[in-house]
Every structure is written in C-alpha cells, then in structure tokens.
Amino acid sequence: MTERLHKLLAQAGLGSRREVERWIAQGLVTVNGKVAQLGDQAGPEDQIAVRGRPVSVEAPAQRVVVYHKPEGEVTTRSDPEGRPTVFEHLPRLRQGRWVSIGRLDLNTSGLLLFTTDGKLANRLMHPSTEVEREYAVRVLGAVEPAVIQRLLAGVELEDGPARFDDIREAGGTGANHWYHVTLKEGRNREVRRLWESQGITVSRLIRVRYGCIQLGTGLRLGRWRELESQEMKALYQQAGLSWKAPRKSRIIRPPKTRRAPGR
C-alpha cells in the first residue's frame, strides 16, 4: 500500500511533514533512484533515500519516557537565553524526535512525559480527553476552609474560569503547608495562578502524576525511565488509542558443526 511520500517519511519519524515537504522541494529525496516530486507516492517496498542515504520507512516502535524535571530547566528544544533544556537529558533516537506531553514552567519540577508518537501526545493534551494532572504544592501560611471551597467551586482568571477538581492536605511544618491538587487542564501557570488569586504564595510546585502515570520515588532529578508494557497499554487506553507491544526480535544462531569422529 502506498502513501504520499511526505506523509510516509513523517510517519517513520524522519521529520515533520513540513520538513519532509521542504526536502522534496529541494530535490533531496529520491525514490528508486529518481528525484522525488511533491505529491509522489511510495511504499515500504520502494528504495527511498534522503540526501543520498537510504532510509527505512517502517514506523519505529513507539516509545514513552518519564523525565524528572528539575527547577531551572525550560521545556523547549533551544533557549535564546542559553538556559538548560529538558531535551538535553533525554535518550538519543535513531529515528524520529521526542515530543513533550504538556509542559512545566521554569520554576516547576516533577513529572514530564515524552513520546515519539505525535498522535498520542495530541490526544493526551487535548482538553476533551480530560487527563488529570496532580501536583504537590507548598504554600506559605495557613489556608482557610473558605479558600479551599472557592478554589474547588471555581474562580475567574484573566483567561477564563478555572478550578481544582480535588485538594488534599499533605502536612507541613511552621509556615509551610503542603497540598495535593488535581485538575484536568494544562493552561500556563494555572496551578500557581489559582492559588495567587486567593492571595496565597506558592513556594514550591511539583507535578507528581499525569493521567495514570506516577512520578514515584525512585526516579532522581534530571533522570528518565522508559515506560513498561503495562504502563504503555494503560496510557494508550486513556488516550483512546490501541497499543501493541513490539515483537521481540529472534536471535538466529548458526547450527553447531559436528566434529568428525577421531580415527
């Protein structure tokens, strides 16, 4: 079965559709030895090369990693101010690129998900999917019950109404109090802005869960881990997508040679 060439190469993780279209327009892509044109179609049986190098158009197995983001890193591929980015610490890919599922601001730490599956990322970030995000929040000063009720009922922010779906006390000493909050949106600085709307200062913010994926206690700051099969299956189900575990490659060993009987 053939597909539009730019779509085929993008699905294989070689670049975005716009990037691939640009390569084709520049004459950098060949199919069966001939320079490709925009609109050409191809399939897995065709010999495709980019800049003279053969490429595989079989879609690689989709991957998802959990990254424990420290404060001070930005969720972008490059930063004009030279600040460290979260992408600097992810495993290298032979094909494709990492796509972040949501973002965390500079002063927020905790769980970030990255995937090679753009469709999965779009589904999990789309408001209609209503994926829960859970944060551990440290605030300064005591919080009156009436404030908690207002934050659960909803308050008006500059970009529209917002609220927490759940607020749970999580201890604290002195002037510091910890809460765990959940919400189903990913608006910019929404957790901080909700608390600030009540005159409360957030001194620490950590994302501990995104949907069915927990940060856990064993993943150190600045480190990542690959999701296991059961986690992948649950995450895809949450996004309304199907996922099949990749087949394990069989190792074929040469047959043992029989030794000639001694004389």
Secondary structure, 3 states (H helix, E strand, C coil): CCEEHHHHHHHCCCCCHHHHHHHHHCCCEEECCEECCCCCEECCCCCEEECCEEECCCCCCCCEEEEEECCCCECCCCCCCCCCEHHHHCCCCCCCCCEEECCCCCCCEEEEEEECCHHHHHHHHCHHHCCCEEEEEEEECCCCHHHHHHHHHCEEECCEEECCCEEEECCCCCCEEEEEEEECCCCCCHHHHHHHCCCCCEEEEEEEEECCEECCCCCCCCCEEECCHHHHHHHHHHCCCCCCCCCCCCCCCCCCCCCCCCC
